[in-house]
Amino acid sequence: MSDTKTQEEQARQRQKEYNYMTSGILKDRKMHMLASIHFNHWGNSLFLISAIVTLAQAGLAIVAQAGFKSVTQEEREVLQSNITMSISFLAAFSVFWQSLVKNWNYNGRASLHDSAASALGHLLKTADLKGRQEKAELKVKAKGTTTDADSAKGKESKNTDLLDQLVKQYEQAIESCHSFVPSRIVAAFELLDNQIAVCNRQVDTGANTGDKVRVQWEKVYPTLYKELYATIITQWCWPYFVPNPKTVVKQTIDRYEKKVNTGLLDILLKRNSEIDTKYGAVSESSDTNTNTNALSENNNITIQEKYGVSKI
Protein backbone atom coordinates (compact mmCIF):
# COMPACT_ATOMS: atom_id res chain seq x y z
CA MET A 1 0.00 0.00 0.00
CA SER A 2 2.86 2.30 0.87
CA ASP A 3 4.55 1.54 -2.45
CA THR A 4 1.34 2.35 -4.30
CA LYS A 5 1.05 5.74 -2.58
CA THR A 6 4.69 6.44 -3.33
CA GLN A 7 4.18 5.64 -7.00
CA GLU A 8 1.07 7.82 -7.13
CA GLU A 9 2.95 10.69 -5.51
CA GLN A 10 5.78 10.31 -8.01
CA ALA A 11 3.29 10.26 -10.87
CA ARG A 12 1.67 13.44 -9.55
CA GLN A 13 5.06 15.08 -9.23
CA ARG A 14 5.90 14.17 -12.83
CA GLN A 15 2.54 15.52 -13.93
CA LYS A 16 3.29 18.76 -12.09
CA GLU A 17 6.67 18.97 -13.83
CA TYR A 18 4.95 18.44 -17.18
CA ASN A 19 2.49 21.23 -16.40
CA TYR A 20 5.22 23.67 -15.42
CA MET A 21 7.23 22.72 -18.48
CA THR A 22 4.29 23.25 -20.82
CA SER A 23 3.64 26.62 -19.16
CA GLY A 24 7.20 27.69 -19.88
CA ILE A 25 7.03 26.37 -23.42
CA LEU A 26 3.76 28.21 -24.03
CA LYS A 27 5.24 31.43 -22.66
CA ASP A 28 8.26 31.28 -24.98
CA ARG A 29 6.07 30.28 -27.92
CA LYS A 30 3.79 33.29 -27.43
CA MET A 31 6.81 35.61 -27.20
CA HIS A 32 8.29 34.22 -30.42
CA MET A 33 4.92 34.48 -32.15
CA LEU A 34 4.63 38.14 -31.17
CA ALA A 35 8.21 38.80 -32.29
CA SER A 36 7.54 37.10 -35.62
CA ILE A 37 4.42 39.20 -36.25
CA HIS A 38 6.21 42.41 -35.23
CA PHE A 39 9.28 41.86 -37.43
CA ASN A 40 7.26 40.48 -40.33
CA HIS A 41 5.09 43.59 -40.58
CA TRP A 42 8.11 45.87 -40.39
CA GLY A 43 9.89 43.79 -43.05
CA ASN A 44 6.88 43.90 -45.38
CA SER A 45 6.46 47.66 -44.89
CA LEU A 46 10.14 48.34 -45.64
CA PHE A 47 9.92 46.15 -48.74
CA LEU A 48 6.85 48.08 -49.87
CA ILE A 49 8.77 51.35 -49.58
CA SER A 50 11.58 49.89 -51.69
CA ALA A 51 9.09 48.73 -54.30
CA ILE A 52 7.44 52.17 -54.46
CA VAL A 53 10.82 53.87 -54.95
CA THR A 54 11.74 51.45 -57.72
CA LEU A 55 8.37 51.98 -59.38
CA ALA A 56 8.83 55.77 -59.22
CA GLN A 57 12.22 55.46 -60.88
CA ALA A 58 10.76 53.40 -63.70
CA GLY A 59 7.88 55.84 -64.17
CA LEU A 60 10.19 58.85 -64.37
CA ALA A 61 12.43 57.04 -66.85
CA ILE A 62 9.42 56.30 -69.09
CA VAL A 63 8.30 59.94 -68.94
CA ALA A 64 11.79 61.15 -69.79
CA GLN A 65 11.97 58.89 -72.85
CA ALA A 66 8.49 59.86 -74.05
CA GLY A 67 9.50 63.43 -74.80
CA PHE A 68 7.52 66.66 -74.49
CA LYS A 69 6.08 67.75 -77.86
CA SER A 70 3.93 70.56 -76.48
CA VAL A 71 6.83 72.50 -74.95
CA THR A 72 9.76 74.37 -76.36
CA GLN A 73 13.23 72.92 -76.70
CA GLU A 74 14.50 74.94 -73.76
CA GLU A 75 11.64 73.83 -71.50
CA ARG A 76 12.13 70.25 -72.63
CA GLU A 77 15.77 70.32 -71.58
CA VAL A 78 14.88 71.76 -68.19
CA LEU A 79 12.23 69.08 -67.57
CA GLN A 80 14.52 66.28 -68.67
CA SER A 81 17.27 67.65 -66.43
CA ASN A 82 14.91 67.72 -63.45
CA ILE A 83 13.69 64.19 -64.18
CA THR A 84 17.27 62.94 -64.50
CA MET A 85 18.17 64.51 -61.15
CA SER A 86 15.08 62.95 -59.55
CA ILE A 87 15.94 59.53 -60.91
CA SER A 88 19.51 59.89 -59.62
CA PHE A 89 18.26 60.94 -56.20
CA LEU A 90 15.82 58.02 -56.06
CA ALA A 91 18.57 55.62 -57.14
CA ALA A 92 20.87 56.88 -54.37
CA PHE A 93 18.05 56.67 -51.84
CA SER A 94 17.19 53.14 -53.04
CA VAL A 95 20.77 51.97 -52.48
CA PHE A 96 20.86 53.57 -49.03
CA TRP A 97 17.46 52.12 -48.15
CA GLN A 98 18.40 48.64 -49.31
CA SER A 99 21.49 48.80 -47.12
CA LEU A 100 19.36 49.66 -44.10
CA VAL A 101 16.86 46.91 -44.88
CA LYS A 102 19.67 44.38 -45.22
CA ASN A 103 21.19 45.52 -41.94
CA TRP A 104 17.87 45.39 -40.05
CA ASN A 105 16.97 42.04 -41.66
CA TYR A 106 13.42 42.11 -40.29
CA ASN A 107 12.17 39.40 -42.64
CA GLY A 108 15.02 37.09 -41.71
CA ARG A 109 14.44 37.65 -38.00
CA ALA A 110 10.73 37.05 -38.48
CA SER A 111 11.50 33.70 -40.12
CA LEU A 112 13.74 32.68 -37.21
CA HIS A 113 11.08 33.51 -34.65
CA ASP A 114 8.40 31.79 -36.72
CA SER A 115 10.50 28.62 -36.92
CA ALA A 116 11.11 28.72 -33.17
CA ALA A 117 7.39 29.19 -32.50
CA SER A 118 6.55 26.25 -34.78
CA ALA A 119 9.10 24.01 -33.05
CA LEU A 120 7.80 25.02 -29.62
CA GLY A 121 4.23 24.40 -30.77
CA HIS A 122 5.14 20.87 -31.84
CA LEU A 123 6.95 20.32 -28.55
CA LEU A 124 3.95 21.67 -26.65
CA LYS A 125 1.66 19.14 -28.31
CA THR A 126 4.07 16.32 -27.51
CA ALA A 127 4.33 17.36 -23.87
CA ASP A 128 0.55 17.67 -23.64
CA LEU A 129 0.05 14.16 -24.98
CA LYS A 130 2.57 12.78 -22.52
CA GLY A 131 0.84 14.66 -19.74
CA ARG A 132 -2.44 13.02 -20.67
CA GLN A 133 -0.69 9.68 -20.66
CA GLU A 134 0.54 10.38 -17.13
CA LYS A 135 -3.01 11.13 -16.02
CA ALA A 136 -4.28 7.91 -17.56
CA GLU A 137 -1.56 5.87 -15.87
CA LEU A 138 -2.29 7.59 -12.57
CA LYS A 139 -5.96 6.61 -12.82
CA VAL A 140 -5.02 3.02 -13.59
CA LYS A 141 -2.71 2.88 -10.60
CA ALA A 142 -5.38 4.42 -8.36
CA LYS A 143 -7.80 1.64 -9.34
CA GLY A 144 -5.20 -0.95 -8.39
CA THR A 145 -4.97 -2.60 -11.79
CA THR A 146 -1.16 -2.47 -11.85
CA THR A 147 0.78 -4.34 -9.19
CA ASP A 148 4.04 -5.16 -10.90
CA ALA A 149 6.73 -3.09 -9.15
CA ASP A 150 9.35 -3.77 -11.81
CA SER A 151 6.97 -2.59 -14.52
CA ALA A 152 6.25 0.57 -12.53
CA LYS A 153 9.97 1.27 -12.16
CA GLY A 154 10.44 0.72 -15.89
CA LYS A 155 7.70 3.21 -16.69
CA GLU A 156 9.19 5.71 -14.25
CA SER A 157 12.60 5.42 -15.91
CA LYS A 158 10.97 5.77 -19.33
CA ASN A 159 9.05 8.88 -18.27
CA THR A 160 12.22 10.41 -16.79
CA ASP A 161 14.07 9.81 -20.06
CA LEU A 162 11.16 11.28 -21.98
CA LEU A 163 11.18 14.40 -19.80
CA ASP A 164 14.89 14.80 -20.45
CA GLN A 165 14.28 14.46 -24.19
CA LEU A 166 11.61 17.15 -24.10
CA VAL A 167 13.95 19.46 -22.21
CA LYS A 168 16.69 18.91 -24.80
CA GLN A 169 14.26 19.57 -27.65
CA TYR A 170 13.13 22.74 -25.89
CA GLU A 171 16.71 23.96 -25.55
CA GLN A 172 17.39 23.18 -29.21
CA ALA A 173 14.31 25.13 -30.32
CA ILE A 174 15.36 28.17 -28.27
CA GLU A 175 19.03 28.04 -29.28
CA SER A 176 18.15 27.74 -32.97
CA CYS A 177 16.74 31.27 -32.93
CA HIS A 178 19.63 33.76 -33.05
CA SER A 179 17.33 36.77 -33.00
CA PHE A 180 16.33 38.42 -29.74
CA VAL A 181 12.71 38.93 -28.81
CA PRO A 182 11.93 42.67 -28.47
CA SER A 183 12.65 43.82 -24.93
CA ARG A 184 9.15 45.19 -24.37
CA ILE A 185 7.59 41.82 -25.16
CA VAL A 186 9.93 40.06 -22.76
CA ALA A 187 9.29 42.72 -20.12
CA ALA A 188 5.52 42.25 -20.42
CA PHE A 189 5.68 38.49 -19.79
CA GLU A 190 8.22 38.88 -16.98
CA LEU A 191 6.11 41.57 -15.36
CA LEU A 192 3.07 39.30 -15.52
CA ASP A 193 5.07 36.54 -13.83
CA ASN A 194 6.13 38.95 -11.09
CA GLN A 195 2.57 40.16 -10.56
CA ILE A 196 1.26 36.63 -10.09
CA ALA A 197 4.32 35.30 -8.25
CA VAL A 198 3.16 37.16 -5.15
CA CYS A 199 0.37 34.61 -4.78
CA ASN A 200 2.38 31.65 -6.08
CA ARG A 201 2.55 29.74 -2.84
CA GLN A 202 0.70 27.09 -0.88
CA VAL A 203 -2.52 28.55 0.42
CA ASP A 204 -4.29 27.07 3.42
CA THR A 205 -8.06 27.26 3.00
CA GLY A 206 -8.87 24.43 5.37
CA ALA A 207 -10.71 26.47 7.97
CA ASN A 208 -13.97 24.68 7.26
CA THR A 209 -12.81 21.26 6.13
CA GLY A 210 -9.50 20.82 7.93
CA ASP A 211 -7.81 20.11 4.59
CA LYS A 212 -5.12 22.12 2.87
CA VAL A 213 -5.57 23.19 -0.70
CA ARG A 214 -2.90 24.08 -3.23
CA VAL A 215 -3.58 26.55 -6.01
CA GLN A 216 -2.20 24.91 -9.15
CA TRP A 217 -0.50 27.92 -10.63
CA GLU A 218 1.10 25.78 -13.32
CA LYS A 219 -2.42 25.54 -14.79
CA VAL A 220 -3.27 29.20 -14.22
CA TYR A 221 -0.21 30.63 -15.97
CA PRO A 222 -1.10 29.29 -19.46
CA THR A 223 -4.45 31.08 -19.36
CA LEU A 224 -2.78 34.33 -18.36
CA TYR A 225 -0.14 34.00 -21.08
CA LYS A 226 -2.86 33.54 -23.70
CA GLU A 227 -4.76 36.51 -22.29
CA LEU A 228 -1.62 38.67 -22.41
CA TYR A 229 -1.00 37.61 -26.01
CA ALA A 230 -4.55 38.58 -26.96
CA THR A 231 -4.19 41.90 -25.14
CA ILE A 232 -0.99 42.85 -26.94
CA ILE A 233 -2.25 42.08 -30.46
CA THR A 234 -5.39 44.16 -29.91
CA GLN A 235 -3.50 47.36 -29.05
CA TRP A 236 -3.90 50.23 -31.52
CA CYS A 237 -0.15 50.57 -32.13
CA TRP A 238 0.43 46.86 -32.77
CA PRO A 239 2.15 45.31 -34.73
CA TYR A 240 4.47 48.16 -35.67
CA PHE A 241 5.06 49.26 -32.09
CA VAL A 242 5.09 47.13 -28.95
CA PRO A 243 2.80 48.66 -26.29
CA ASN A 244 3.86 49.63 -22.79
CA PRO A 245 4.40 46.46 -20.70
CA LYS A 246 2.76 47.89 -17.59
CA THR A 247 -0.33 48.89 -19.54
CA VAL A 248 -0.88 45.54 -21.23
CA VAL A 249 -0.22 43.55 -18.03
CA LYS A 250 -2.73 45.65 -16.12
CA GLN A 251 -5.29 45.20 -18.89
CA THR A 252 -4.60 41.46 -18.94
CA ILE A 253 -5.23 41.03 -15.22
CA ASP A 254 -8.31 43.28 -15.36
CA ARG A 255 -9.77 41.33 -18.28
CA TYR A 256 -9.08 38.02 -16.57
CA GLU A 257 -10.70 39.17 -13.34
CA LYS A 258 -13.65 40.50 -15.30
CA LYS A 259 -14.14 37.11 -16.93
CA VAL A 260 -14.32 35.34 -13.59
CA ASN A 261 -16.39 38.19 -12.09
CA THR A 262 -14.11 38.63 -9.07
CA GLY A 263 -10.46 38.76 -8.03
CA LEU A 264 -8.12 36.12 -9.39
CA LEU A 265 -7.09 34.62 -6.08
CA ASP A 266 -10.57 34.99 -4.61
CA ILE A 267 -12.17 32.96 -7.38
CA LEU A 268 -9.59 30.21 -7.05
CA LEU A 269 -10.12 29.89 -3.31
CA LYS A 270 -13.88 30.15 -3.66
CA ARG A 271 -14.00 27.37 -6.23
CA ASN A 272 -11.76 25.27 -4.06
CA SER A 273 -14.13 25.68 -1.11
CA GLU A 274 -16.97 24.56 -3.37
CA ILE A 275 -15.01 21.45 -4.29
CA ASP A 276 -14.45 20.60 -0.63
CA THR A 277 -18.01 21.37 0.39
CA LYS A 278 -19.91 19.73 -2.47
CA TYR A 279 -17.65 16.87 -3.46
CA GLY A 280 -15.26 16.27 -0.57
CA ALA A 281 -17.58 13.98 1.36
CA VAL A 282 -18.41 11.97 -1.76
CA SER A 283 -14.80 11.53 -2.85
CA GLU A 284 -13.83 10.26 0.62
CA SER A 285 -16.69 7.80 0.96
CA SER A 286 -16.32 4.04 0.73
CA ASP A 287 -16.18 2.11 -2.52
CA THR A 288 -19.68 0.76 -2.14
CA ASN A 289 -21.14 3.36 -4.45
CA THR A 290 -18.92 3.27 -7.54
CA ASN A 291 -21.10 5.46 -9.72
CA THR A 292 -21.24 8.23 -7.12
CA ASN A 293 -17.48 8.15 -6.65
CA ALA A 294 -16.94 8.32 -10.41
CA LEU A 295 -19.25 11.32 -10.66
CA SER A 296 -17.39 13.07 -7.85
CA GLU A 297 -14.03 12.37 -9.49
CA ASN A 298 -15.17 13.71 -12.85
CA ASN A 299 -16.58 16.89 -11.31
CA ASN A 300 -13.39 17.48 -9.33
CA ILE A 301 -11.22 16.98 -12.42
CA THR A 302 -13.35 19.38 -14.47
CA ILE A 303 -13.24 22.16 -11.89
CA GLN A 304 -9.59 21.58 -11.00
CA GLU A 305 -8.45 21.79 -14.60
CA LYS A 306 -10.46 24.95 -15.17
CA TYR A 307 -9.40 26.83 -12.06
CA GLY A 308 -6.13 25.09 -11.15
CA VAL A 309 -7.07 24.07 -7.60
CA SER A 310 -6.52 20.72 -5.96
CA LYS A 311 -6.09 19.11 -2.58
CA ILE A 312 -2.62 18.55 -1.21
Disulfide bonds with the S-S distance in Angstrom:
none
